[in-house]
Amino acid sequence: MHLSNRLLIFLIPVAIPIVLYSVSPYLLIVGGAYVVLLFIVSTIDYITNPVSQNVEIRREMNSKFSLGVENVVVLKIVNRSRYRVRLRLKDDFPDEFLFEKVLHDCYVSPMDDIDISYRLTPLRRGIYQFVDIHLQCWGVLGLVIRRHRIPAATEVKVYPNLQAVRQYELLVKRGMLHQIGLKTSRQFGEGTEMERLREYSPDDDFRRIDWNATARQRKPIVREFETERSQDVVIMLDTGRLMASPILLETPTPSTAGAISQKAMLKLDYAINTTLMTAYVSTLKGDKVGLIAFADTVHQYLAPKPGKKQFLTMLETIYALPVHTVEADFETAFKYLASKQRKRALIILFTDILDKDSAEGVAAYVAQLSRHHLVACVTLTDSGIVELAEQALADSKSMYQKAIAERLLQEKHATLEILRRQGVITIDVPAHQLTMAVVNKYLELKAKSRI
């Protein structure tokens, strides 16, 4: 039994008989009777507390959480008693998650039910454990608080961002992809199968003008081709040391959550989220999607295949993909790819390149690969370095920070230029823009039949 603030207030008058004992000793008897009465009333309040029998609480949530975004957890409360109850709940969620709040206070009317929802943001993939729900319930008179623990242990798996996939699927059906920064779902370009005729616009290539249709309509008409399907897309994931560095979340995070150092995701996890979305869009477009995950050697390989089954296989493969604290061996990875992938494909390489020497080494292997395939190299812009490079000079420390950050950015731009000269498509964007940038580039290449 735990005393409430209300009961403590009721105990204050007990001090009066003690203070006035010298005036009248009989006041102690009155005070004692008052304490006994409070004890009896408090005991009745404790015994009649409805928490153990008449208050039911259960937790509802998805069995799979999405990495790096808010996931909703709902606590459903049912009050089967005849009294209005005051509750305070604490859910025992994993310590590694970012959270909004820990304690949830509520009132539930008699024979009524309510839902309390809160959000959690996981920053690492893996299996996590929810434990029990801890409950405090005030008595009917509000004098004592009864604590109760509700067994609710359950396991949750943190996967790459499935919410983005569900959102994309919904917006495709509604034809509203522009709301998330994506191009329209149906792309027309320069394929081999003519899809339709339409009126000429200034941006069209004059070679696509259909002269017979132009003569019939007496105005310029162009042929529009549907982009080809069943092409190969192979995603290469560098899981080496450089992809283990964290990047602070760009999206708003709960203000009361954890330490600042914990509000970051690994570069590899950003790449994995983008991989999942790119694979999903590619399968919807009818393409075959494959995967190579490598560090000092090739750790995972999925040959390009079409369909939802391949997407689910890729999801399970990258769900538990670890980061390796070794340097990535690009030569081994590219040779392995060359031995497996004979058909021309779009190769999307997620990696991080810090210096010119490493870029020249990668460029040498990519140059050979790009003779037969279309290669895109994807890197992440570290917003922390950009902020240091753009900061105002206040003292000698900020001057050194600014100089070092500017040098790092210059070296990175130089390395990307080396790759561009080798015919490699480069994408270097902040973490929160990565998924949209890669998917839009895929759709653009698809529309122009460059794959």
Secondary structure, DSSP 4 states (H G I P E B T S, - for coil): -EE-HHHHHHHGGGHHHHHTTTT-THHHHHHHHHHHHHHHHHHHHHHT-THHHHEEEEEE--SEEETTS-EEEEEEEEE-SSS-EEEEEEE---TTSEES-SEEEEEE-TTEEEEEEEEEE--S-EEEEE--EEEEEE-TTSSEEEEEEE---EEEEEES-HHHHHHHHHHHHHT-GGGGTPPPSS-EES-SEEEEEEE--TTS-GGGB-HHHHHHHTS-EEEEEEPP-S-EEEEEEE-SGGGGSEEE--S---TT-S-GGGSEEEHHHHHHHHHHHHHHHHHHTT-EEEEEEESSSEEEEEEEE-SHHHHHHHHHHHHTPPP-SS---HHHHHHHHHHH--S-EEEEEE----SHHHHHHHHHHHHHHTTTSEEEEEEEE-HHHHHHHHPPP-SHHHHHHHHHHHHHHHHHHHHHHHHHHTT-EEEEEEGGGHHHHHHHHHHHHHHTT--
